[in-house]
Amino acid sequence: MNSDQSAQKASFKSSVKIQTLRNISSNWFGLGVSLAVTFFLSPFILHRLGDDAFGLWVLVFSITGYYGLFDLGIRSSVIKYVAKYAATGEYPMLTSLINTSLFSYGVVAAVLLLITGFGAWQIDSIFHIAPAFLHTARWLFLMVGTSLALSFPVSVFSGVLQGLQQYHWLNLIQVASNLLRALLIVLALNRGGGLLTVAMITVSLPFLVSCVYILIVHHLIPVSFRIQYVDRRVFRQLINYGFVTFMIIVAEKLRFQSDTMVIGIFLSAASITYFAIGAKLVDYANNVVDAMADTFLPMSSHFDSTNDWDRMRKLFISGNRACALVIFPICATLIILGRSIIEAWVGPKYLSSYAILVLLIVPRTIYRAQGASTRILFGMARHKSLAIAVVAEGVVNLFLSILLIRRFGIIGDAVGTAIPLLCTSLIFLPYYLCRLLRVRFCEFINQSYAVPVALCVPLVALMLLMRHLFYAHNYFQLLVQLLAGGIVYATGLLWYFFTHEPLGLKLRARFGGYVEQGLDA
């Protein structure tokens, strides 16, 4: 390899790292604002609307969440092929891809509008809806379902921006939307607005956001919108890649969104509220990891296309270690301070949700600590085995949840979710990736998780001590405990970064050089 090629390769590595760090930072900023808004807005909505109305809100969004099954994996295909065609400059193919996706999603939207109309009329025959809320339930389902149906065509443009790796635009606009939504909901509820008013605000803003995405895409790439650009061959290409993704989407609904449906059928809307509080905290933790792990997909796709297996193995180990460094301390904090967090967040009335939190956070943490593994499978287009595994897990999840909820209530539902997820996380995923990438299992466990576990030990010890000294009943007391734990963990993390990571060692050496120059001067 000559010097020019070496320089180009080094430049590429540097640009990939910078782009990855920029995307992760942008995703975390957007997610941080979103979580903060949701975290503080949820108890406000809950206490203003009451258990039944809030449970109905969660139920309707959970039901309509199954509309995601109609994605058919097209969105993941859009992201993949937009990145490919933009990189190669094949703009005619890019135009055909976008137009074909819009047309396909337009057909999906028409079908979902029919389903929404029927579902709104029949909702009381399936779920336990209090008579006082029947009229509201029908209108709520109609509003949310219509919004989600129409969101399919316009979601193409957010997928295009992801394929172009324009995460900063996606997150900046989403931050503005989240802040505006929170402001409008607070004003509406303070002025006597109800559940339908909150729903109208929630479903309207995404369309404004999508309009902005359309303008940005039109500015970034030369795309025309005409029916003659719809291509059957492109559609087959989208479906061929997206079918396996579709199987995983089905499994995701069974694994993580069937609980609300099961509770709504066998118990009540109010019971959904108690389950949702614990589950929502778990979702917040998972979202933090996903915002980082999503950036590993295009990296693994590049390594696969160049047959760079050494860097793929490094991504497998270092990527999962990064996921564990994020999710392990969050998991420990939620287990140790979970009761205090729930009490400060929504009040002592909902402390029974802590059991749901613990039952869900442990298996979800083990799964999310392997966030790089699932993205590598997508990047290599080897996610068929993952699809089969998670579909089987989802079916078992649904069966166990129905079986156990009859005897143990919402606790039984949580146990039915946790058991199959643990099997996937502890058995299938690590062993399959290690065999696929030819990495010894013990080596993977040691290099990926030894450091995150070790760094969490001081954090756990300090939080247990502080909880023993005083129980946090409000945000101020909770903040004291969280800050103390965060400082301890951050100190250990920085020590590890500057003493073991190549980038940290390079920064430390550079800083040391500046110090020496200053002293010599």
Number of C-alpha atoms within 10 A of each C-alpha: 5 6 8 9 10 11 11 11 12 12 12 12 12 12 12 13 13 12 14 18 14 14 21 21 16 21 22 19 17 22 20 16 17 20 19 13 17 18 16 13 17 17 17 16 20 17 13 17 17 12 18 19 23 22 24 27 24 18 27 22 18 18 19 20 16 17 19 17 16 18 20 23 22 25 22 20 23 26 21 23 20 25 20 15 18 16 12 9 11 12 16 13 17 24 21 24 25 24 24 24 26 21 18 18 25 18 13 19 22 13 13 21 18 13 16 23 17 12 19 20 16 12 16 17 9 11 18 17 19 15 10 8 13 17 14 16 25 19 16 23 26 21 20 23 27 21 21 21 25 18 18 23 19 20 19 23 25 24 23 26 23 21 23 21 19 18 20 19 17 22 20 14 16 20 19 14 18 21 15 13 21 20 13 16 22 15 12 16 17 11 9 9 15 17 19 17 15 20 17 15 16 19 18 14 15 20 15 12 17 21 12 17 23 17 11 17 17 13 10 11 14 11 16 14 13 12 12 9 18 20 17 11 12 19 18 11 15 23 17 14 18 20 19 22 25 22 20 23 22 21 24 20 20 23 24 19 19 24 28 26 20 19 25 24 15 16 18 20 26 18 18 25 25 20 25 21 22 24 22 15 20 23 16 18 22 23 17 20 23 20 18 23 24 18 22 22 19 21 19 26 20 14 19 17 10 9 11 12 14 11 14 21 20 11 20 26 22 17 25 25 25 21 25 26 22 20 25 21 22 19 22 19 21 20 19 15 21 21 23 22 24 24 18 18 20 18 16 14 10 17 19 16 21 25 17 23 25 19 22 23 25 18 21 22 25 19 23 25 27 25 25 27 26 22 24 28 19 21 21 17 14 14 19 15 14 21 21 15 17 24 21 16 23 25 15 19 28 21 14 20 26 21 14 17 21 14 11 13 16 26 18 19 29 25 20 24 27 21 17 21 25 18 15 19 19 13 11 15 18 18 15 15 21 18 11 11 13 11 15 12 14 10 11 21 14 12 14 23 20 13 15 21 14 11 21 21 13 15 23 19 11 16 20 15 12 18 15 9 9 11 14 20 17 15 14 11 14 18 13 13 22 17 11 14 22 16 12 17 21 13 13 17 17 12 14 15 16 16 14 11 12 11 12 16 15 13 14 15 13 12 12 12 12 12 12 11 10 9 8 7 6
